[in-house]
């Protein structure tokens, strides 16, 4: 189950409404999920092989990517391949000391 989908539906939105409301603001959609649930971490992707997005953000939970624009959650490597990503960063995390 895509937990991002379930969260927006529980908040009274259809997926179409949520996607339209956050169009071009994937980082805000992912952040909204994390803020309202307290779970997951922000995954920020560089996507040079994607015709629509140059960058994209989604939520990672236990190695699975939950994305407002995706269908089902996918393992990180499979998700990156699907969206044409070459790098993932976790900007909310501090580098190891």
C-alpha positions in Angstrom: 0.0 0.0 0.0 1.3 3.5 -0.9 1.2 5.2 2.4 1.4 8.7 0.8 -1.7 7.9 -1.1 -3.5 6.7 2.0 -2.5 9.8 4.0 -3.9 12.2 1.4 -7.1 10.2 1.1 -7.4 10.2 4.9 -7.1 13.9 4.8 -10.1 14.2 2.5 -8.4 14.5 -0.9 -8.6 12.3 -4.0 -5.3 11.4 -5.6 -6.2 13.7 -8.5 -6.8 16.6 -6.1 -3.6 16.0 -4.2 -1.5 15.6 -7.4 -3.0 18.8 -8.9 -2.5 20.7 -5.7 1.1 19.7 -5.4 2.0 19.8 -9.2 5.5 21.0 -9.4 5.9 20.8 -5.6 6.9 17.2 -5.0 9.1 18.2 -2.1 6.2 19.9 -0.4 4.0 16.8 -0.9 6.6 14.6 0.6 7.2 17.0 3.4 3.5 17.3 4.1 3.3 13.5 4.5 6.3 13.4 6.9 5.0 16.3 8.9 1.5 14.8 9.4 2.6 11.2 10.1 6.0 11.6 11.7 7.4 8.7 9.7 9.7 8.3 6.7 12.5 10.5 5.4 12.7 12.8 2.4 14.5 11.3 -0.6 15.6 13.8 -3.2 16.4 12.4 -6.6 18.5 13.9 -9.5 16.6 12.6 -12.6 18.6 13.5 -15.8 16.9 10.6 -17.7 13.4 11.6 -16.9 11.6 13.6 -19.6 9.3 15.4 -17.2 11.3 16.1 -14.1 14.9 17.2 -13.6 14.6 16.6 -9.9 12.0 14.7 -7.8 11.3 14.1 -4.1 9.4 11.3 -2.5 9.3 9.5 0.9 11.4 6.6 1.9 10.1 4.2 4.6 12.2 1.1 5.4 13.9 1.1 2.0 10.7 1.5 0.0 9.8 4.7 -1.9 6.2 6.0 -1.4 5.4 8.7 -4.0 2.3 10.7 -4.6 2.8 10.2 -8.3 3.7 6.5 -8.2 1.3 3.6 -7.9 2.7 1.2 -5.4 5.8 1.6 -3.2 9.0 0.3 -4.8 12.4 -0.6 -3.5 14.8 2.3 -3.8 16.9 0.9 -6.7 13.9 -0.1 -8.7 12.2 3.3 -8.1 15.4 5.1 -9.2 15.5 3.1 -12.4 11.8 3.7 -13.1 12.1 7.5 -12.8 15.4 7.9 -14.5 17.3 8.9 -11.4 21.1 8.7 -11.0 21.5 10.0 -7.5 19.5 10.2 -4.3 20.1 12.5 -1.4 18.6 12.7 2.0 18.8 16.5 2.7 17.1 16.5 6.1 19.9 14.3 7.5 23.2 15.5 8.8 26.4 13.9 7.4 27.9 11.3 9.7 30.5 12.9 12.1 
